[in-house]
Amino acid sequence: MMIESSFTYLTSDQQEIYAKKWLTEKGEQPRAIVQLSHGMAEHIARYEKFARELVNQQIFVYGNDHRGHGNTGKMNNNPGYFADEDGFEKVVQDMAALTDIVEQDYPNVPIFLFGHSMGSFLSRRYIQLHGERLCGVILCGTGGDPGLIGKIGKFLAAREIKKQGRKAPSPFMNNLTFGSYNKNFRPVRTEFDWLTRDEKEVDKYINDSFCGGVFSSGFFYDLLQGLEIINKMENIKKVPVILPIYLISGSQDPVGNNTKGVLKTYQAFQQAGIEDVSYKFFEDARHELLNELNKDEVQADIIQWIKNILAKKDIS
């Protein structure tokens, strides 16, 4: 039987972070733990179904609402905002602090990191700084190096900060970032059709008060700065070469530029000498693989990959 509970922890700069964990009966030992890093404009409770599937395999799950998201954003009264400075890096350190809690709760149990979308970008920074703590990482719905477009976006976000302030919502940056994501889908029912082909899941997202919304100019600046950092080869080379990395994406995911951006990221990891990096594209799937029509196939594939890594490392 799965036991779901929530808790909070304090960061070094006194931010209260909301987190959840999914376990089995008290005293039972997991074969592994998956730490979740959710995407932009969503929250950790949306991963309950995925957590249930993992717990059924005796894999326990931990995850937090990132700064500016979900209950963390609500408790700190800063929805859509990371921090006054170094926001991207601070969110990564929040993730490392959650890993500290996991290691205290279950010493010597292998930990996997699963990052979706924005959470995959944060996870890519995490493995540059803390990769030795992990048994493997799954990057879901990630994207490639935005290059010059990212630099222009960062300049425009800085201009928005000067005009409106860091904490002001930026419809301009929101439209610049997401405005084109629906363009390949016809007919379009909602502005979030790019998330998944499952209309019920799209409607659940729209009706979730912790999903969507227009984020601050400071948030967009921090995110674009983070993308610059994670795509520098000198930083990619900080990832432990023995860390297994698995990239998964929908073939129709605009965040991954319909697989092209994901392949760029895969090639960058290869260039950095990562020994075990692989990818899989799910045909016709869009951005949120865990909420897609074929989510059962996706979940089974992730679980099988985790089991394969545990077997390779002779942990079962």
WOMOWO-V760391 format. One record per residue. N is the residue number from 0. RES is the residue in one small letter. SS is DSSP state (H for helix, E for strand, C for the rest). Layout:
n->[N N]
res->[RES RES]
ss->[SS SS]
This chain:
n->[0 1 2 3 4 5 6 7 8 9 10 11 12 13 14 15 16 17 18 19 20 21 22 23 24 25 26 27 28 29 30 31 32 33 34 35 36 37 38 39 40 41 42 43 44 45 46 47 48 49 50 51 52 53 54 55 56 57 58 59 60 61 62 63 64 65 66 67 68 69 70 71 72 73 74 75 76 77 78 79 80 81 82 83 84 85 86 87 88 89 90 91 92 93 94 95 96 97 98 99 100 101 102 103 104 105 106 107 108 109 110 111 112 113 114 115 116 117 118 119 120 121 122 123 124 125 126 127 128 129 130 131 132 133 134 135 136 137 138 139 140 141 142 143 144 145 146 147 148 149 150 151 152 153 154 155 156 157 158 159 160 161 162 163 164 165 166 167 168 169 170 171 172 173 174 175 176 177 178 179 180 181 182 183 184 185 186 187 188 189 190 191 192 193 194 195 196 197 198 199 200 201 202 203 204 205 206 207 208 209 210 211 212 213 214 215 216 217 218 219 220 221 222 223 224 225 226 227 228 229 230 231 232 233 234 235 236 237 238 239 240 241 242 243 244 245 246 247 248 249 250 251 252 253 254 255 256 257 258 259 260 261 262 263 264 265 266 267 268 269 270 271 272 273 274 275 276 277 278 279 280 281 282 283 284 285 286 287 288 289 290 291 292 293 294 295 296 297 298 299 300 301 302 303 304 305 306 307 308 309 310 311 312 313 314 315]
res->[m m i e s s f t y l t s d q q e i y a k k w l t e k g e q p r a i v q l s h g m a e h i a r y e k f a r e l v n q q i f v y g n d h r g h g n t g k m n n n p g y f a d e d g f e k v v q d m a a l t d i v e q d y p n v p i f l f g h s m g s f l s r r y i q l h g e r l c g v i l c g t g g d p g l i g k i g k f l a a r e i k k q g r k a p s p f m n n l t f g s y n k n f r p v r t e f d w l t r d e k e v d k y i n d s f c g g v f s s g f f y d l l q g l e i i n k m e n i k k v p v i l p i y l i s g s q d p v g n n t k g v l k t y q a f q q a g i e d v s y k f f e d a r h e l l n e l n k d e v q a d i i q w i k n i l a k k d i s]
ss->[C C E E E E E E E E C C C C C E E E E E E E E C C C C C C C C E E E E E E C C C C C C H H H H H H H H H H H H H C C E E E E E E C C C C C H H H H H H C C C C C C C C C C C H H H H H H H H H H H H H H H H H H H C C C C C E E E E E E C H H H H H H H H H H H H H H H H C C E E E E E C C C C C C H H H H H H H H H H H H H H H H H H C C C C E C H H H H H H H H C C C C C C C C C C C C C C C C C C C C H H H H H H H H C C C C C C C C C E H H H H H H H H H H H H H H C C H H H H C C C C C C C E E E E E E E C C C C C C C C C H H H H H H H H H H H H C C C C C E E E E E E C C C C C C H H H C C C H H H H H H H H H H H H H H H H H H C C C C]
